[in-house]
Amino acid sequence: MILSIESSCDDSSIAITRLSDKKLLFHKKISQDAEHAHYGGVVPELAARLHAVTLPKILEEAKPYFPHIKAIAVTNEPGLSVTLIEGVVMAKSLSIALSVPLLGINHLKGHIYSLFIDTQTHFPMDVLLVSGGHTQLLHVKSLEHIELLATTMDDSFGESFDKVGKMLGLPYPAGPIIEAYAKKGNEKKFDFTIPLLASKQMAFSYSGLKNQVRLCVEAQEHLDEQTIYDICASFQRIAVAHLMRQIKKAYKERKIERFGVVGGASANLYLRGHLDAFCASKKAPLLTAKMEFCSDNAAMIGRCGVECFEKGYFSSLETLKIRSSSKDIFF
């Protein structure tokens, strides 16, 4: 079995995955949303201190599996450096204590493998990664060969939801709240402009849309409940329309065998509905992760760890280092 650890941001998580059949045997995650909500976003130093408390508590529950552990998989890139180090230090300590090797796992690759928890992989495929930190369109041939087709120029899809939520005085994290409020609103009430509408560039951008919402909020004499619903609906419509416009542009002449959507924001059902319609038009299946595995979790790190273990991609105590940047990670 592989023991996996995730601490790239504000979720403390540990999982146990069986090597022979990729089955998830144990998984627990402790969210820090309540602690960070007061600040309207993640405070890195607070997140690190909470990981130092919660990770050992979860590990205590995983102790019965220790005799069967063959490797320790841990997220070491990308993420917040002060939180990544909490998981990496634990992983190195376990590697020494149990005399097993280490597997350094790229967090974004882990999200791709959230589609294959308890099952075999199906590559090649195309993947949309939408989270609080990233918005990327990928062509995945294998664990080692991932082509970056497009990425965000500024804010990510998920980040824009949280920032708009903060403008509207909504609790953190705002993504699920905006999705719920949007169902009660008129999505045509506010005519926000789709980002990069006149550009031929293959990229994503959300800073301009975020600024449009800010100006709209400031222009309201009275921000009543229905107006908030309408702003949420109008914002969500344009945010998703921008994603879909760029995706359709990317696959105008490019064939799709299968398409997956991953990351915390992939839990948005409005987005899933539009992707489902797009994939149907291309006669390609849409793969989605179970809701519990959309946001950061150790189960996806463990599933990616199984792949790394089988290919012998081990790290030593000296070579396993953290890297907060997400640049140049695909090849």
RODO-2510 file (C-alpha; in nm, 4 decimals, decimal comma):
residues 331
     n   res          X          Y          Z
     1     m     0,0000     0,0000     0,0000
     2     i     0,0955     0,3647    -0,0431
     3     l     0,0398     0,6273     0,2253
     4     s    -0,0222     0,9700     0,0696
     5     i    -0,0172     1,3186     0,2216
     6     e    -0,1676     1,6426     0,0891
     7     s    -0,0961     1,9863     0,2414
     8     s    -0,0483     2,2175    -0,0583
     9     c    -0,2927     2,4793     0,0725
    10     d    -0,5588     2,4678     0,3434
    11     d    -0,6767     2,1043     0,3420
    12     s    -0,5007     1,8466     0,5611
    13     s    -0,5444     1,5018     0,4110
    14     i    -0,4000     1,1502     0,4317
    15     a    -0,4978     0,8411     0,2309
    16     i    -0,4039     0,4760     0,1911
    17     t    -0,4171     0,3229    -0,1590
    18     r    -0,3596    -0,0431    -0,2451
    19     l    -0,1006    -0,0995    -0,5158
    20     s    -0,2443    -0,4158    -0,6699
    21     d    -0,5839    -0,2789    -0,7763
    22     k    -0,5595     0,0993    -0,7075
    23     k    -0,8342     0,0704    -0,4447
    24     l    -0,8685     0,3520    -0,1930
    25     l    -0,8697     0,1893     0,1520
    26     f    -0,8566     0,4930     0,3810
    27     h    -0,9096     0,8621     0,3240
    28     k    -0,9615     1,1513     0,5592
    29     k    -0,9515     1,5242     0,5043
    30     i    -0,9830     1,8087     0,7533
    31     s    -1,0830     2,1412     0,5990
    32     q    -0,9683     2,4766     0,7369
    33     d    -1,2485     2,6822     0,5790
    34     a    -1,3938     2,7912     0,9127
    35     e    -1,0572     2,9188     1,0399
    36     h    -0,9816     3,1189     0,7228
    37     a    -1,3355     3,2500     0,6638
    38     h    -1,2787     3,5384     0,9068
    39     y    -1,0004     3,6704     0,6794
    40     g    -1,1865     3,6193     0,3513
    41     g    -0,9189     3,3877     0,2154
    42     v    -0,6350     3,1525     0,3049
    43     v    -0,3702     3,2877     0,5442
    44     p    -0,0576     3,0770     0,4674
    45     e     0,1026     3,0927     0,8141
    46     l    -0,2252     3,0009     0,9843
    47     a    -0,2738     2,7134     0,7396
    48     a     0,0751     2,5808     0,8178
    49     r     0,0107     2,5887     1,1941
    50     l    -0,3189     2,4050     1,1489
    51     h    -0,1517     2,1371     0,9330
    52     a     0,1000     2,0810     1,2130
    53     v    -0,1921     1,9967     1,4428
    54     t    -0,4320     1,8096     1,2126
    55     l    -0,1972     1,5942     1,0030
    56     p    -0,0665     1,3981     1,3054
    57     k    -0,4259     1,3408     1,4212
    58     i    -0,5208     1,1880     1,0861
    59     l    -0,1985     0,9868     1,0751
    60     e    -0,2889     0,8270     1,4081
    61     e    -0,5991     0,6781     1,2420
    62     a    -0,3888     0,5357     0,9569
    63     k    -0,1458     0,3512     1,1874
    64     p    -0,3072     0,0056     1,1404
    65     y    -0,1911     0,0164     0,7770
    66     f     0,1752     0,0852     0,8598
    67     p     0,2952    -0,2797     0,8284
    68     h     0,1728    -0,2848     0,4663
    69     i     0,3156     0,0505     0,3494
    70     k     0,5620     0,0250     0,0577
    71     a     0,6100     0,3985    -0,0110
    72     i     0,5118     0,7473     0,1071
    73     a     0,3630     0,9804    -0,1568
    74     v     0,3475     1,3500    -0,0750
    75     t     0,2559     1,6694    -0,2574
    76     n     0,5753     1,8703    -0,3007
    77     e     0,4700     2,1093    -0,5815
    78     p     0,3057     2,3497    -0,6541
    79     g     0,1470     2,5158    -0,3532
    80     l     0,2157     2,7402    -0,0552
    81     s     0,5728     2,6784     0,0585
    82     v     0,4899     2,7049     0,4299
    83     t     0,2128     2,4442     0,4001
    84     l     0,3913     2,2105     0,1585
    85     i     0,6791     2,1792     0,4060
    86     e     0,4441     2,0387     0,6725
    87     g     0,3511     1,7432     0,4533
    88     v     0,7033     1,6888     0,3202
    89     v     0,8571     1,6845     0,6698
    90     m     0,5988     1,4272     0,7807
    91     a     0,6658     1,2184     0,4682
    92     k     1,0408     1,2190     0,5259
    93     s     0,9940     1,1231     0,8904
    94     l     0,7696     0,8304     0,7908
    95     s     1,0143     0,7248     0,5206
    96     i     1,2866     0,6920     0,7853
    97     a     1,0629     0,5303     1,0481
    98     l     0,9103     0,2713     0,8121
    99     s     1,2196     0,2246     0,5903
   100     v     1,0238     0,2887     0,2707
   101     p     1,0967     0,5169    -0,0282
   102     l     0,9472     0,8576    -0,1038
   103     l     0,7382     0,9700    -0,4003
   104     g     0,7195     1,3440    -0,4698
   105     i     0,3849     1,4193    -0,6382
   106     n     0,2930     1,7185    -0,8493
   107     h    -0,0341     1,8520    -0,7108
   108     l    -0,1769     1,9358    -1,0548
   109     k    -0,1021     1,5880    -1,1860
   110     g    -0,2757     1,4610    -0,8752
   111     h    -0,5924     1,6425    -0,9842
   112     i    -0,5808     1,4607    -1,3177
   113     y    -0,5652     1,1279    -1,1333
   114     s    -0,8716     1,2232    -0,9255
   115     l    -1,0620     1,0939    -1,2297
   116     f    -0,9193     0,7445    -1,1771
   117     i    -0,9502     0,6731    -0,8044
   118     d    -1,0333     0,3021    -0,7642
   119     t    -0,9934     0,2425    -1,1386
   120     q    -0,7530     0,2277    -1,4350
   121     t    -0,6404     0,5332    -1,6310
   122     h    -0,7688     0,6153    -1,9804
   123     f    -0,5089     0,8140    -2,1736
   124     p    -0,4767     1,0000    -2,4027
   125     m    -0,7367     1,2545    -2,2987
   126     d    -0,7913     1,6270    -2,2668
   127     v    -0,8445     1,7865    -1,9274
   128     l    -0,9745     2,1201    -1,8024
   129     l    -0,8246     2,2016    -1,4616
   130     v    -1,0223     2,4677    -1,2761
   131     s    -0,9353     2,5484    -0,9158
   132     g    -0,8677     2,8374    -0,6812
   133     g    -0,5120     2,8639    -0,8064
   134     h    -0,5171     2,7361    -1,1647
   135     t    -0,7111     2,7390    -1,4882
   136     q    -0,5448     2,5170    -1,7472
   137     l    -0,6407     2,3230    -2,0576
   138     l    -0,4235     2,0129    -2,0965
   139     h    -0,3657     1,7294    -2,3403
   140     v    -0,2578     1,4305    -2,1342
   141     k    -0,0772     1,1463    -2,3119
   142     s     0,0632     0,9844    -1,9971
   143     l     0,2006     1,0634    -1,6525
   144     e     0,5193     1,1960    -1,8122
   145     h     0,3789     1,3682    -2,1188
   146     i     0,1295     1,6483    -2,0600
   147     e     0,0895     1,9323    -2,3095
   148     l    -0,0251     2,2701    -2,1800
   149     l    -0,2715     2,4061    -2,4368
   150     a    -0,3823     2,7162    -2,2465
   151     t    -0,3514     2,8741    -1,9030
   152     t    -0,4770     3,1852    -1,7260
   153     m    -0,3056     3,5176    -1,7800
   154     d    -0,4069     3,6429    -1,4342
   155     d    -0,6785     3,5215    -1,1942
   156     s    -0,8014     3,1635    -1,2028
   157     f    -1,1639     3,0570    -1,2548
   158     g    -1,2076     2,9524    -0,8899
   159     e    -1,0230     3,2548    -0,7547
   160     s    -1,2547     3,4900    -0,9425
   161     f    -1,5566     3,3340    -0,7683
   162     d    -1,3982     3,3895    -0,4258
   163     k    -1,3056     3,7492    -0,5072
   164     v    -1,6512     3,8308    -0,6424
   165     g    -1,7969     3,6722    -0,3307
   166     k    -1,5832     3,8996    -0,1147
   167     m    -1,7118     4,2046    -0,3064
   168     l    -2,0677     4,0925    -0,2321
   169     g    -1,9949     4,0274     0,1354
   170     l    -2,0379     3,6504     0,1023
   171     p    -1,8583     3,4033     0,3314
   172     y    -1,5399     3,2246     0,2205
   173     p    -1,5219     3,0032     0,0212
   174     a    -1,7721     3,1787    -0,2029
   175     g    -1,7812     2,9434    -0,5037
   176     p    -2,0630     2,7142    -0,3832
   177     i    -2,2603     3,0117    -0,2490
   178     i    -2,2430     3,2000    -0,5795
   179     e    -2,3553     2,8855    -0,7634
   180     a    -2,6536     2,8498    -0,5263
   181     y    -2,7433     3,2200    -0,5441
   182     a    -2,7179     3,2156    -0,9242
   183     k    -3,0105     2,9718    -0,9383
   184     k    -3,2294     3,2418    -0,7823
   185     g    -3,1065     3,5214    -1,0072
   186     n    -3,1538     3,6546    -1,3609
   187     e    -2,8340     3,5727    -1,5512
   188     k    -2,9156     3,8344    -1,8196
   189     k    -2,9740     4,1173    -1,5691
   190     f    -2,6174     4,2519    -1,5928
   191     d    -2,4501     4,2484    -1,9330
   192     f    -2,0899     4,1725    -1,8406
   193     t    -1,8452     4,1337    -2,1313
   194     i    -1,6807     3,7989    -2,2069
   195     p    -1,3026     3,8318    -2,1499
   196     l    -1,0666     3,8242    -2,4523
   197     l    -1,3653     3,8446    -2,6860
   198     a    -1,1693     4,0177    -2,9636
   199     s    -0,8441     3,8329    -2,9000
   200     k    -0,7143     3,5358    -3,0979
   201     q    -0,4914     3,4406    -2,8043
   202     m    -0,5424     3,0902    -2,6646
   203     a    -0,5577     3,1789    -2,2953
   204     f    -0,7921     3,2503    -2,0049
   205     s    -0,8346     3,5759    -1,8137
   206     y    -1,0606     3,6737    -1,5227
   207     s    -0,9166     3,9998    -1,3871
   208     g    -1,1219     4,2112    -1,6289
   209     l    -1,4478     4,0331    -1,5489
   210     k    -1,3735     4,0671    -1,1791
   211     n    -1,3282     4,4420    -1,2274
   212     q    -1,6587     4,4655    -1,4182
   213     v    -1,8349     4,3078    -1,1217
   214     r    -1,6606     4,5480    -0,8822
   215     l    -1,7817     4,8505    -1,0785
   216     c    -2,1309     4,7013    -1,0947
   217     v    -2,1421     4,6493    -0,7176
   218     e    -2,0167     5,0017    -0,6521
   219     a    -2,2848     5,1443    -0,8860
   220     q    -2,5711     4,9906    -0,6887
   221     e    -2,7539     5,2352    -0,4627
   222     h    -2,8878     4,9482    -0,2573
   223     l    -2,7397     4,5984    -0,2748
   224     d    -3,0517     4,4031    -0,1856
   225     e    -3,0865     4,0246    -0,1834
   226     q    -3,2282     3,9919    -0,5354
   227     t    -2,9613     4,2183    -0,6812
   228     i    -2,6929     3,9946    -0,5255
   229     y    -2,8634     3,6896    -0,6799
   230     d    -2,8695     3,8628    -1,0203
   231     i    -2,5030     3,9660    -1,0007
   232     c    -2,4057     3,6084    -0,9070
   233     a    -2,6058     3,4645    -1,1969
   234     s    -2,4739     3,7182    -1,4494
   235     f    -2,1143     3,6707    -1,3337
   236     q    -2,1334     3,2907    -1,3411
   237     r    -2,2841     3,2942    -1,6914
   238     i    -1,9989     3,5043    -1,8328
   239     a    -1,7268     3,3231    -1,6362
   240     v    -1,8391     2,9897    -1,7823
   241     a    -1,9075     3,1402    -2,1271
   242     h    -1,5445     3,2548    -2,1406
   243     l    -1,4204     2,9060    -2,0548
   244     m    -1,6442     2,7439    -2,3132
   245     r    -1,5543     2,9966    -2,5846
   246     q    -1,1821     2,9280    -2,5425
   247     i    -1,2341     2,5513    -2,5228
   248     k    -1,4403     2,5518    -2,8439
   249     k    -1,1691     2,7600    -3,0094
   250     a    -0,9019     2,5083    -2,9033
   251     y    -1,0974     2,2138    -3,0434
   252     k    -1,2306     2,3714    -3,3608
   253     e    -1,0025     2,1472    -3,5661
   254     r    -0,8614     1,9251    -3,2930
   255     k    -1,0126     1,5812    -3,2281
   256     i    -1,1214     1,4812    -2,8765
   257     e    -1,1196     1,1171    -2,7667
   258     r    -1,2335     1,1899    -2,4121
   259     f    -1,2522     1,5020    -2,1974
   260     g    -1,2156     1,5418    -1,8223
   261     v    -1,2726     1,8295    -1,5812
   262     v    -1,0886     1,8404    -1,2471
   263     g    -1,0082     2,0766    -0,9606
   264     g    -1,2155     2,2314    -0,6837
   265     a    -1,4232     2,4457    -0,9197
   266     s    -1,5110     2,1390    -1,1307
   267     a    -1,7809     2,0701    -0,8691
   268     n    -1,9805     2,3586    -1,0224
   269     l    -2,2812     2,1885    -1,1842
   270     y    -2,3536     2,4853    -1,4122
   271     l    -2,0056     2,4409    -1,5635
   272     r    -2,0467     2,0628    -1,5844
   273     g    -2,3730     2,1084    -1,7739
   274     h    -2,2062     2,3231    -2,0405
   275     l    -1,9119     2,0835    -2,0706
   276     d    -2,1492     1,7899    -2,1017
   277     a    -2,3287     1,9583    -2,3922
   278     f    -1,9955     2,0402    -2,5588
   279     c    -1,8680     1,6833    -2,5264
   280     a    -2,1960     1,5478    -2,6619
   281     s    -2,1523     1,7682    -2,9704
   282     k    -1,8040     1,6202    -3,0155
   283     k    -1,9253     1,2646    -2,9459
   284     a    -1,6699     1,2367    -2,6662
   285     p    -1,7342     1,1150    -2,3102
   286     l    -1,7040     1,3643    -2,0243
   287     l    -1,5112     1,2324    -1,7233
   288     t    -1,5695     1,3938    -1,3837
   289     a    -1,4319     1,3163    -1,0388
   290     k    -1,6629     1,2315    -0,7510
   291     m    -1,7577     1,5484    -0,5635
   292     e    -1,5517     1,4479    -0,2582
   293     f    -1,2388     1,4294    -0,4746
   294     c    -1,2764     1,7585    -0,6682
   295     s    -1,1031     1,9776    -0,4099
   296     d    -0,7531     1,9078    -0,2745
   297     n    -0,7258     1,5589    -0,1246
   298     a    -0,4735     1,2847    -0,0510
   299     a    -0,6704     1,0194    -0,2423
   300     m    -0,5733     1,1748    -0,5761
   301     i    -0,2117     1,2085    -0,4571
   302     g    -0,2137     0,8392    -0,3655
   303     r    -0,3598     0,7371    -0,7019
   304     c    -0,0905     0,9356    -0,8835
   305     g     0,1596     0,7845    -0,6375
   306     v     0,0645     0,4326    -0,7489
   307     e     0,1532     0,5296    -1,1069
   308     c     0,4873     0,6772    -0,9947
   309     f     0,5625     0,3686    -0,7825
   310     e     0,5005     0,1344    -1,0759
   311     k     0,7380     0,3376    -1,2935
   312     g     1,0045     0,3675    -1,0248
   313     y     0,9929     0,7472    -0,9875
   314     f     1,1299     0,7571    -0,6328
   315     s     1,2899     1,0478    -0,4470
   316     s     1,5474     1,0430    -0,1700
   317     l     1,5489     1,2468     0,1499
   318     e     1,7954     1,4814    -0,0196
   319     t     1,6256     1,5165    -0,3579
   320     l     1,2655     1,5600    -0,2384
   321     k     1,2235     1,9358    -0,2186
   322     i     0,9250     2,1689    -0,2241
   323     r     0,8522     2,3989    -0,5163
   324     s     0,5779     2,6568    -0,4852
   325     s     0,5718     2,7650    -0,8517
   326     s     0,3673     2,5793    -1,1116
   327     k     0,5753     2,6898    -1,4095
   328     d     0,7480     2,4418    -1,6406
   329     i     0,5984     2,1353    -1,4757
   330     f     0,4544     1,9748    -1,7879
   331     f     0,6657     1,8217    -2,0627
***
